């Protein structure tokens, strides 16, 4: 599975948006979920990859009692590479 922040000019199979199930989920676990979503669409790469960490409910932060409520979200566009894109960089 290849993740790239760049747009690589391939046909887009679909948009991916995966949000962590809990506030303490590591990024690698969210990326694994995103990879599974890409595979379900027939892809092997995620271009225009981004991740954010935002409060899951901003109303919670309006009260005096505060608690962590951030969750990681991974987004991108599922694509299918015909070859290993790392080979182009090493040539």
C-alpha positions in Angstrom: 0.0 0.0 0.0 1.4 3.4 -1.0 0.4 6.6 0.7 1.3 9.9 -1.0 0.4 13.5 -0.3 0.9 14.3 -4.1 -1.6 13.9 -6.9 -0.1 11.4 -9.3 -2.5 11.6 -12.3 -4.1 8.2 -11.9 -7.8 7.3 -12.2 -9.5 7.8 -8.9 -11.4 4.7 -7.7 -13.1 6.6 -4.8 -12.7 8.9 -1.9 -11.5 7.6 1.5 -12.4 9.0 4.8 -11.6 7.0 8.0 -12.0 8.3 11.5 -10.5 6.7 14.6 -13.0 4.8 16.8 -11.5 6.2 20.0 -9.6 9.3 20.9 -6.3 7.4 21.7 -6.1 5.4 18.5 -2.6 5.5 17.0 -2.2 7.0 13.5 -0.9 3.7 12.2 -4.1 1.9 13.1 -6.2 4.6 11.3 -3.8 4.2 8.3 -4.4 0.4 8.3 -8.2 1.0 8.2 -7.7 3.4 5.3 -5.6 0.8 3.5 -8.4 -1.7 3.9 -10.9 0.8 2.5 -8.6 1.3 -0.5 -8.3 -2.4 -1.1 -12.1 -2.8 -1.0 -12.2 -0.4 -3.9 -9.6 -2.4 -5.8 -6.7 0.0 -5.2 -3.2 -0.2 -3.9 -2.5 3.4 -3.1 -3.9 6.5 -1.5 -3.0 9.8 -3.2 -3.7 13.3 -1.8 -3.3 11.6 1.6 -3.9 13.8 4.6 -4.6 13.3 8.3 -6.1 15.6 10.8 -6.8 15.5 14.5 -9.9 17.4 15.5 -12.4 17.5 18.4 -15.2 15.1 17.6 -17.8 17.3 19.3 -16.9 21.1 19.7 -19.9 21.6 22.0 -18.0 19.6 24.7 -15.3 22.3 24.8 -17.8 25.0 25.5 -18.2 23.9 29.1 -15.9 24.5 32.0 -15.1 20.8 32.4 -12.8 19.9 29.6 -11.6 16.5 28.4 -9.7 15.2 25.4 -12.1 14.6 22.5 -9.8 14.6 19.5 -9.9 11.8 16.9 -7.6 11.2 14.0 -9.2 11.3 10.5 -7.4 10.0 7.4 -8.6 11.2 3.9 -7.4 10.7 0.4 -8.2 9.3 -3.0 -8.0 5.5 -3.7 -5.9 4.7 -6.8 -4.3 1.7 -8.5 -0.6 1.8 -9.3 0.6 -0.4 -12.2 4.1 -0.5 -10.8 6.0 0.4 -7.6 6.2 4.2 -7.6 9.4 4.1 -5.5 11.2 2.7 -8.5 10.8 6.1 -10.3 12.4 8.0 -7.5 15.5 5.8 -7.4 16.1 5.9 -11.2 
